[in-house]
Amino acid sequence: MKKVAVEKGLGDVEQYLSNQGYSVREFEMNSIENSKFYDQFDAVVVTGGSVNVMGYEDTKTKVPQIIADGLTAEEIKREIDNKSIR
């Protein structure tokens, strides 16, 4: 079973992934500062509001990060399946 962290505010994505058999945990981006949190997941789904406007990401983890902005829950699942290496 894949474990996915989903940023607060993406309840539809969280529910869809849960219904598809994923283990899902909601988190608040501002409350997580330790990259070890992310390392326990196969993928992390964020709203996109936390991404730098210049397009740079300073995430210090190798866990795939999916930016949900403009994607359906089904598209996000596909991205997770394509990017997850575990």
Phi, psi and omega in degrees: 000128179282141179254127185230134173264132182237126181296142178306138181106356179244049183301324179294321178293315180303313181293317180299312181296321177299316179294337179271003175098008178277151170270116188242137176231128177278145177216161174254124185305317183291341182267353182250115178240353185256121182296340178297333176302312184292329184297345180274001182244159175277336178199158178233129179251124181241159183291327185110339178291342181266000181272137179304136182296340178277354178090007179268139176244133180248031177292132182256052178213158179265002179290130180301135178249123180255125178268115188284344184306117177085001181253147173278167178299323179295319178294323178296316177301316179299317178299316179299314181297324181283329185263337182292134181248356182274000000 
